[in-house]
């Protein structure tokens, strides 16, 4: 009858334990456990109906006990609790992890908030109204005697469509030896922006494209010499402009009509118009060819180009056309992990359009380089 009355296995063992030690320890904990009874009663009353319906054994126990002194003692001396949460967790193990899961989720959410990096979002349209958003902010002294960045030009004489402001007579198709109107001018503007952002720059204006054939064989010699002379160089930018056919013929003195160009579709490819301002779109070119002796991985060059391209499009959406990979060439990029080739517009753009883009290109390179070199 005794066992039938206390059918719970835990209750049975607890009563056995109680018989041996009740007389010596019972009253020492009576007051403390009595104070806990009210709280435990509340828990029972809240879920008593549900538990009684689903667990008849518990119904009998609840009717028998109101967490009297005996049960308080058993709870104290063992890990057994008769509150509904404990009983349910014993019957349904998954519930035993509920609090742990809730706490872990809370911590994870808090950590996610703390570790989430701030992402600077700049509206390209607003940049047109307030160019100060991309103006360089000096971040410290730079030392061009220990340059971090090399800017050079494999095709040094690449030029743009002549305009009334930037007139020139081509020495060859779409080429000029006047550094005020060719890609060297863009390189000089890029250098200024990088300097203003605390980055030391070597702008090497060595001519490599006379003759045009063999330009890369000559430019890699310049590149290697610069790396030897300035071991501080970690980034290299070979600055070009793209080309399709011929716009400025050798010796021409007439300024072309932008509305009557031989291939208007190619002009559209590299032209971005925003709020009345025209920009020359850009493209990065990564060569994937490597010789067995080359230890450098072209994917690193690609990653660097991708970071800059993405940053350009954050500053001015649509300005970068992305990255073009070439399997048949390396473009000297095997010399550095952070070496890239960039096309700023094409021979269908004006220098004014290219210069309008340079401030965004410079800002993007500055942000990425300073982030990597931090």
SVG drawing of the C-alpha trace seen along z (x, -y; Angstrom):
<svg xmlns="http://www.w3.org/2000/svg" viewBox="-7 -75 74 77">
<polyline fill="none" stroke="black" stroke-width="0.4" points="0.0,0.0 2.8,-2.4 4.4,-1.8 1.0,-2.1 0.4,-5.3 3.7,-6.8 3.9,-5.4 6.5,-7.8 9.9,-6.2 11.5,-9.4 9.0,-9.7 9.7,-6.2 13.5,-6.6 13.0,-10.0 10.8,-8.5 13.4,-5.8 16.0,-8.5 13.7,-10.5 13.3,-7.6 17.0,-7.5 17.9,-11.1 14.6,-13.0 15.1,-13.0 18.5,-14.7 18.2,-17.2 14.5,-18.0 14.1,-21.1 17.4,-22.8 16.0,-23.6 12.3,-24.0 12.2,-27.8 14.2,-28.3 12.2,-25.7 8.9,-27.0 9.7,-30.4 10.1,-28.7 6.8,-27.0 4.8,-30.0 6.8,-30.5 6.6,-26.8 2.9,-26.7 2.5,-29.5 4.3,-27.5 2.1,-24.5 -1.2,-26.4 -0.3,-28.0 0.1,-24.7 -1.6,-22.2 -4.7,-21.8 -2.6,-21.1 -0.3,-18.6 -3.2,-16.8 -4.8,-16.3 -1.6,-14.9 0.0,-13.1 -2.4,-11.3 0.4,-10.3 1.2,-13.9 -2.5,-14.5 -2.4,-12.1 0.8,-13.6 -0.5,-17.2 -3.6,-16.3 -1.6,-14.5 1.1,-17.2 1.1,-20.9 4.9,-20.9 4.8,-20.2 7.8,-20.0 8.6,-16.4 8.8,-17.4 10.8,-20.5 13.3,-18.3 13.5,-15.8 14.1,-18.7 16.8,-20.0 18.6,-16.7 18.4,-15.6 18.3,-17.1 14.6,-16.1 12.2,-19.0 8.4,-18.6 7.8,-21.9 6.1,-21.3 9.0,-22.6 11.3,-19.9 8.8,-17.1 8.2,-18.1 11.8,-18.4 12.4,-14.9 9.7,-13.4 10.6,-15.6 14.4,-16.0 14.3,-18.7 12.6,-21.1 15.6,-20.8 17.6,-22.8 15.0,-25.5 16.6,-28.1 20.0,-27.3 18.9,-27.9 17.1,-31.1 20.2,-32.4 22.5,-31.4 20.3,-33.0 20.3,-36.2 24.1,-36.2 24.5,-35.5 22.2,-38.3 24.0,-40.7 27.4,-39.7 26.1,-40.0 25.1,-43.5 28.5,-44.3 30.5,-42.7 28.5,-43.9 30.8,-46.3 29.5,-49.7 28.9,-50.0 29.2,-53.4 26.4,-53.9 26.7,-56.8 24.0,-57.7 25.5,-58.3 22.8,-60.9 23.6,-62.9 27.2,-63.0 26.3,-65.0 24.8,-67.7 27.5,-67.6 30.9,-66.6 32.4,-67.2 31.4,-63.6 34.3,-62.3 36.7,-65.1 39.9,-63.7 40.2,-64.2 43.9,-64.2 44.4,-61.2 48.1,-61.8 51.5,-62.5 52.5,-60.6 56.1,-59.9 56.5,-59.6 60.2,-58.7 58.8,-55.4 55.8,-54.9 53.1,-52.4 51.6,-52.6 53.1,-52.5 51.2,-54.1 52.6,-53.4 51.4,-53.2 52.2,-50.4 50.6,-52.4 51.8,-55.8 50.5,-57.8 46.9,-56.6 44.7,-59.7 41.1,-60.8 38.8,-62.7 40.2,-66.2 37.9,-69.0 38.1,-72.8 39.7,-72.7 42.1,-69.8 43.3,-70.1 46.1,-68.0 47.5,-66.6 47.8,-62.8 51.2,-61.4 49.5,-58.1 45.9,-56.8 44.3,-58.3 47.8,-58.9 49.6,-62.0 53.0,-62.6 51.5,-65.6 51.2,-64.4 48.5,-67.0 46.0,-65.2 47.0,-61.5 46.6,-58.9 49.6,-60.3 47.4,-63.2 44.9,-60.8 47.8,-59.1 48.9,-62.5 45.4,-63.3 45.1,-59.9 48.4,-60.4 47.2,-63.7 44.1,-62.0 46.0,-59.1 48.5,-61.6 45.6,-63.6 44.4,-60.4 47.8,-59.7 49.2,-57.3 52.7,-57.6 52.8,-57.2 55.4,-56.7 54.0,-57.9 56.4,-56.4 55.8,-58.2 58.3,-56.2 57.2,-55.8 56.7,-52.1 54.6,-52.3 57.1,-53.6 56.9,-51.4 53.5,-50.0 54.6,-46.4 56.5,-45.1 55.1,-47.6 54.5,-45.0 58.0,-43.6 59.3,-47.1 56.9,-48.0 57.7,-44.9 61.3,-46.0 60.2,-49.4 58.0,-47.6 60.8,-45.4 63.2,-48.3 60.7,-50.3 60.2,-47.4 63.9,-47.0 64.4,-50.7 61.3,-51.1 60.7,-47.9 57.9,-49.7 55.6,-49.3 52.7,-46.9 50.2,-48.1 50.5,-48.7 48.1,-50.4 48.7,-50.2 46.4,-53.0 45.0,-52.7 42.0,-53.7 40.2,-51.1 40.0,-51.4 37.9,-50.4 38.9,-51.2 40.1,-54.8 38.7,-58.2 41.6,-60.6 43.6,-59.8 47.3,-60.6 47.9,-64.3 44.2,-65.3 43.6,-68.9 39.8,-68.9 37.9,-68.3 35.5,-65.4 31.7,-65.8 30.6,-63.6 27.3,-63.0 28.9,-61.7 31.4,-59.2 32.1,-56.1 30.8,-53.7 28.3,-55.4 27.5,-52.1 31.0,-51.8 30.8,-55.3 27.6,-54.4 29.4,-51.4 31.8,-53.7 29.6,-56.7 27.7,-57.4 25.4,-60.4 24.1,-61.6 22.4,-64.9 23.8,-66.6 27.4,-65.4 29.2,-62.9 31.6,-60.3 33.9,-57.8 33.0,-54.3 35.9,-52.1 36.8,-48.5 39.4,-46.4 41.4,-43.8 43.1,-40.8 45.4,-38.4 45.2,-34.8 48.1,-33.3 51.0,-32.3 54.2,-30.5 55.3,-27.5 57.9,-29.8 55.4,-32.4 54.4,-31.9 51.8,-34.7 48.1,-33.7 46.0,-35.8 43.0,-35.3 44.5,-37.8 44.8,-40.4 41.1,-39.7 40.0,-40.1 41.8,-43.5 40.2,-44.7 36.8,-43.5 37.1,-45.5 38.0,-48.7 35.3,-48.1 32.6,-47.5 33.7,-50.6 33.6,-52.7 30.0,-51.6 29.1,-52.4 30.4,-56.0 28.9,-56.3 26.5,-53.5 27.2,-52.2 30.6,-53.8 32.5,-50.5 31.8,-47.9 33.4,-45.3 36.3,-43.0 37.4,-41.4 39.7,-38.4 42.1,-37.4 43.6,-33.9 46.3,-34.6 48.1,-37.3 49.4,-38.3 49.8,-42.1 52.8,-42.1 50.4,-41.3 52.4,-38.2 54.8,-40.6 52.4,-41.8 49.3,-40.4 47.7,-43.9 48.6,-44.7 45.8,-45.7 45.1,-47.1 42.4,-49.7 40.8,-51.1 39.4,-54.6 37.0,-55.2 38.1,-54.6 39.1,-56.5 35.4,-57.4 35.5,-59.4 36.8,-63.0 39.5,-63.8 36.9,-65.8 34.8,-62.7 37.8,-60.7 38.8,-63.4 35.3,-63.5 35.6,-59.8 39.1,-60.0 38.0,-61.5 35.7,-58.4 38.5,-56.1 40.9,-57.8 38.6,-57.7 37.8,-54.0 41.5,-53.1 42.3,-55.1 39.6,-53.5 40.5,-50.0 44.3,-50.5 44.0,-52.1 41.8,-49.3 44.2,-46.6 47.3,-48.5 45.7,-49.3"/>
</svg>
